[in-house]
């Protein structure tokens, strides 16, 4: 052991440390580091053995067993594995509904609060994937860009900035500092675009006309609470599409009611193994 014996009669820490040479201190630290690494490696091996044997296979057994007990369920979006472009088209189709003077679009903007809820809906045109903009809502007095990131796609360089420049160059009187609005739509809240996509200067110019929104805390509750009740007794295909889409998002965020017991059993297993 590289640490030298100390004079036990000395009670002063400085005096005791003065007995130790720098070489001995370095040797001691090196020894401790080596010993620590050996302990950590042993821990890693033990943890990996648990994770990749008992834990992983046990988890799969519980998952497969509980999944087999679920009642019959079919959702077309689950089956076709809808990508971000598909979600953009679905959202566009829903917003395009003209019933009750664009009630669905109005309720969407109202859910976003001011300044979005104050927009005047005149000469509305809603498109998907034009000029690579996922969803675009143009009106006489504003342009609203929706960038869809439900599957966490990486922001392209200058992506949102480029979309804003496209709208400014449309000769329709749209300007970043005046009437261009941007929604960054991701799966969970508090996800913001990269500065390489939305530079700080442009974000400051947009001000409160930029909003980060999530499917989990905005889109799904909006569909469940505002749009589903509105659609009752209206267009058959709108109702069918909404049922499928709401069910898909509930599954995406693990909120389907019939899966509740399955989730409880899986959580019980995780708690028992991970303590």
N, C-alpha and C positions, 0 to 999 in steps of 0.2 A: 504494500500500500504506500503510495508516494508521499502522503502527508506526514511531515515529521512530528515527532513527539513534542508537546508543548510543556513549558514550565507550569505545572499545575498550581504553584504557589502564587503566580502572578494573577491578580484579579483585573488588571487593566487590559482591556481588549486591544488597545493600540500596542502595548508592550508585547502582548502575545503574538499579534500579527507581525511585529517587527522581527520575530524569530524565524519567520518563514521567508525563504528566498522566492524571488519571482519565478525561477525555474520550477520550484516545487509547486507553486500555485498553478502554473500552466499545466504541469503534469497531473495535478489533481482534477482540474477542469476537464482535461482530455479523458481521464479515467471515468469521471462521472458521465461525460457525454457518451462514451462508448458503452457504459453500463446501461444508460437510459435507452440508447438505440436498441440494445439487445432486448430490453423489456418491451419496448414498443413493437419490435418485430414479432416477438412472441405473442403480444396482444393481437396484432394484425392477423397472424396465422390463426389464432383461436377464433377471432371474430369472423374471418373468411370461412372457416370450417362450419360455423353456425349458419352464416348467411347462405352459403351455397349448398348446404346439405339439408339439415333439419329445417331451417327457417324457410328457404325458398320452396323446396318441394312440399313442405307442410302447408305453406300458404297456397300453392297451386291446388293442392288436394281440397282445401276448404273452399277456395274460389270455384272450382269445377263442380263440387258437390252442391253448393248453394245456387250456382247459376242453373244447374239442371232442374232445380225445384221451382224456378220462376215460371209463371204462367205464360202461355203463348202470347207473343207480341211481335208486331211487324211495323216497321217504319221505313218508308222508301228511301229517306235520306241516309239512314243507317246502311242500307243495302248498297247504295251507289257511292258511298264514301264522298260526300259533297266536299269540294275544295272551296277556297276563299272566293273564287269567281262565282261559284254556284250560290254562296251566301249573299254575295253582292246582288246577283240577279233576283234572288228571292226577296231581299229587302226592297229592291227597286220596285218589283211588282206589287208588293204590299203597299208601299207609299204612293203608287200611282192610282190607287183606287179613288174614284171621284165621288163616291157616295157622300151625301150630306156636306157638299162643298169641301171636299178634301178633308174630311174629319180625321182620317188616319194620320195624314201628314201634319195637320194642326195639333193633334194630340202628341205626336212625336216631338214637335218643336216646343210644345208646352211642357213636356216632361224634362226638356233640357233647360228650362227656365230662361230668364233674360240673359242676353239680348235676343236669343233665338225665338223665344215666344212672342216677340214683338214684330216679327217679320210679316210683311204684307204679301199674301199669296195671290198674285196677279200674273197672268201669262205663264203658268207653271209648265215646265218641261223637265221630266225626271228620266235620266238615262243611266245605263250601266256600261262600264268599260269603254267609254269613249275617250280617246286620247290617253288611254291607260288609267283614267280616273275611275276608281271602283264604282262609286255612286256620285252622281252630280245632279243637284237640284238647281235649276236656273229659273229665275223669275224676272219680272221687269226691273226690279230694284236691287236684286242681290243674286249672288252665286254661292251655293253651299257645296263644298267638296267633302266627301266622306272617304277616308282611307281605311280600308278594312283589313285588320290584322288578327282575325279570330284564331288563326293557327300560328301566331307569332312569327310571321315571315320577317326576314331581315329587311330593314329599311334600305332602299337604294340611295346612292349618293345624290343629293339635291332633289330627292323625290317630291316632297311636298312643295318645296320652293318652285320646282318646275311646273307643277300643276297650277300654282298661283299665277305664275307667269303666263301660262296658257290662257287662263281666264282674263288676265289683264290685256292680253293681245287679241281678245275676241271682238274688239270694237263695239262692245255692248255697255260700256260705262262701268265695268267692274274694276275695282282697285283694292289692293291689300289694305290700305289705310282707311278704307271707307265702307265697302259693302261686300267684301269676300269673306266667307265664313269657312272654317275648317273643323271637321270632326275627326279625331283619331280614334277609331273604333277597334278595341282589342278584346281579349276574352275576359280578363280580370281588371279591376280598377287600378289606378295609380301607375299605369304603364304609359310612358311618354315616348314620342318619337326621338330618334337620335338627332343630335345637333347637325350631323352631316345631311340629314333629310330636311329638318326644319331649323335653320340657323337661328341663333338667339335674337339677332336683329329683326328678322322677319317675324318671329314669335312676339316680340315686343310691339311691332307695328300692328299685328292682328289683335293683340290685347285680349279682351274677353270674347272676341269673335273666334278664338281658338278654344276647343274643348276636348279633353280626353274623356272618352266614354267607353263603357264596357258592356259586353253582352250579358255578363253575370248580374250586374247591379242596375242596368238601365233597360236593355233591349228585352230580356226575358220578363221582368216585372211589368214593363209597358205592354207587352203582348198579352200577358195573363190578366192584368187588372183593367186595362183600358180597351184593348182591341177585341179580345175574345167576347166580352159582354156586348160590345157594339155590333159584332158580326152575327149575333143570334137572330135568325129569321131573315137574314139578308142573302147575298149571293151564295149559292151552294158551293161553288168551287173555291170561293174565298174562305168559307168556313172549313172546308176540307184541308186546304193548304195551311191554314193557321193551326189546326189541330195537329197536323203532321210536324210543322215547324216548331211549335211550342214543345211537343213531346220530344223532338230531337234535341232541342236545347236543354230540356230537363235531363235527358240522358247524358248529354255532354258534360253537364255540371253535377251529375250523380244525384238528381233530385226527383227521379221517378218514384212515385209513392209505393209501387209494388216491389221496388228494390230495397225498401227500408229494412226488412228483416235480414236480407242478404248482407247489407252494409253493417248491421249490428253484429252478425256472426263473424264477419271479417275483422271488425274492430276488436271484438273479444279475443280473437286469435292473436292479433298484433299486440294487444295489451298484455296478454299472458306471456308472449315470447320476449317482448321488449321491456316488460315490467315498467 
